[in-house]
Amino acid sequence: AAIADVARRGAQVLVTYFSGIVDPDDHIRPGFYPGAFSEVLGVRVEEFYPLPAGESVVLDDGTTATLWSELGRVEPDVDVLARYAHGPAEGSPAVTRRLVGAGSAWYLGTRLEHWALAEFVEKICAAGSVVPPVAVPRGVEVTRRVCVRAGRQWTFVINHLSTAIQVALTGRELVRDEDVQVGFRLEAGAVAVVRQEVPRAVP
C-alpha cells in the first residue's frame, strides 16, 4: 500500500521478478503474482519459468534476458514495453509500465543483459525527471552529497571508462588537493571529489 501510494503521488516505482511473493510471516500469498504488487502493477503472473544456467531468452525488442521468465497477462491500461519472443512464456509481458496517479509502476519480469538494463533504468529516470548532478557519458558514476548547514557540497565522479573524460565542475578537487575549473580532465579509472560552496541553511 505504501509503494502504491508513493506512485500515485508522483514516484517512479520499479518492481522486479519474484517480488511480493510472501507476506511478512514468509507465507506464500494466494492468487496471482507478483503478489503484493499485482494490483498497482496491473500484472498477473500465472506461472514461473526459471531459466537454467547458461540459457537465455530473446525479447521482442531484440534484447536478451537470462535467469527468469514467466507466463502472465496485464490489465488493459498497462503499456507492455517488451514480450518474450519464444519459449514457454512466448507472447507474455516481460517489461511493463502502468501510469498510476502522478507516477508510474514499472515491472521487470526477467534479468536483462547489462546494456539493456542500463537503458531501461535511464528510461525510468527520465520519466521521473531524475538527472545526474553533472552531465557525463555512460560508464561514469556521479554522486553528490550536500550539507546545507555547512554550506558545502561534494560531488564524487568515478570514471569507469578506458578513456579520459572532461568534467564540467568547478571547485576544490580533494583527491589531487587542487582547484579545478569546468572541463578538467579525469583519467580512465580515476576518481575525483569536488567540493563546492552552496547557500547555507537559514537557522
N, C-alpha and C positions, 0 to 999 in steps of 0.2 A: 504493500500500500504506500509506503514511504517513497519507493522508487517511482511508482506511477504518479505520485503527487509532484515530485520534482520535474518529471517530464511535462506534466500539464502546466507547470509554472515556467517552462522555457528551457529546461535542460535537455541535452542530448544523452540518452541512456543507451548503453550497449550491453546486451546480454549475449553470452557465448554458449555453445553447446554444453549439455549435461548440467545446466544451471537450474536451480529451483526444484530439483527432483525430490528432496527430502524436506521435512519440516524441522523445527528446532530440536525435536526429540529423535532425529535421524530415522523417522518413519517415512516410507515412500508415500508421496502424495497421490491419491487416486485421480483418475481421469487423464486428460491429455497432458503432454509435456510441451514446453518446459515448465510444468507445474505451476509454481507461484507466479510466474511471469507470463503465462499464456494469455491472460486477459488483456494486459497492457500491450503486448506484442502483436496480438491478433494471429498468433501462430499455434497450430495444433499438430504436434508431432505424434504419430501413431506407432512408429517402430524405429528402433535404433539399428544401424548397420555399421559397427566399428570396422575400420579397415585394417587388415593385417600389416605388420611391419614391412616396409618396402613397397607397399601398394599405394596407388593414388587414384583419384577420380577427377575427371575433367568437368568443369562447369561450362554452361552455355555462353559465358562471356570470354571463354578461351583460357581462363586461369586453371591452375591445377591445385588440388587440395589433397590433404593426407589425414590420417588418423581416424576421421569420423565422417559418417554420412547418416542421413535419417530420412524416413518417409513421412510426409506430412502435407498439410494444406494451410491456407491462410484465409483470413476474412477478406471480403471484397474491397475494403478500403486500405489494404496493405499493398505497398509497392514492392514487387519482387525484383531485386537487383540482379540475382543470378540463380539458376536452377541447375540441378545435377543433369549432366548431358548423357550419362549412361549408367549402367549398374542397376542394382535392385531399387534404388531411390530415384531412377530416371524421371525427370519432369517435376520432382518435388522442389520446393523452395530451399535454397541453401543460404542466401543472404537477403534480408528484407529490411524495410523501413516503414514505420507507421507514424503518421502525424498524430500527436497526442496533445491537445490543447495548444499551448505556445511552443512546445518542444517536439521531440521525436523519440521513438523507441526503435532501436536497431537490433536485429538478431543475426548472429553469425553462427550457422549450424555446422561448421566444419573448420578445419585448420587450413587457412590459405597459405600459399607459398609466400616467402618473405616480401617480395616486391609488391605483390597484390595486397598483402596485409597493410603495408605502408601506404599504399594508395587509398585503401579503404579508410584507414584512420584519418588521413588527410581530408577525405570527403566528410567525415563526421565533424572534424574540427572546423571545416569551412561552414558547415551547416550551423554550427554554434558560434560563428564569428570568433573562433579561437585562432589567434595568430602568434607566431613566435615574437619574443621581445625585440629581436633584430632579424632582418632577412638574411638567411643563409641557405646554401644549397642542401639538397637531401644528402644525408650522411654526416651532417654536422649537428651536434647536440647543443641546445641552448637552454639554460635555466636561469631565472632571475629571482633573487631574494631581496626583499625591501624591508627596511626598518624606518618607519616614518618618524618615530620618536628620536632616533639618532640623525635623521635627515640624510640617510645614505642608502644606496642600493648596490648590489653586487651581481654582475652578470657573468655566468660561467659558460665558456664556449669550449667545446671539445671537438676537435677535427678528426673524425674517424676516416677521412678520405686519404687516398695515397698521394694527393697533391695539395699544395699550399692554397689558402684562400685569403681574401681580404675581408676584414670585419669592420662594419660600419658603426664603430663605437668610439667615443672619446672619454678619457678618464685616466685613472691611475691603474696600470696593469700590475697586479700584485705578484704574479709568478716571476716576471722579469724585474719588478720593482722600478718601473719607469712610466712616465706619462706617454699616452698613445693618442693618436688622432684618428678620425674616421678614415678607413681604408688601410689600417695597419695589417701587416702580414702575419698570418698564423700558419706555421708549417704543418705538414702532414703528421698526424698522430700527436700534435701538440695541444696543450691546454692553456687557456687564458682566463684570468679572473679580473674583470674590470670594475673598479669601484667608482661610483659617481655620486654627486651630491643631489639630493631631492628635497623638496619643501618639507620642513618639519611639521609634525602634527601639532595642532593647537591644543594646549592643555585644557 
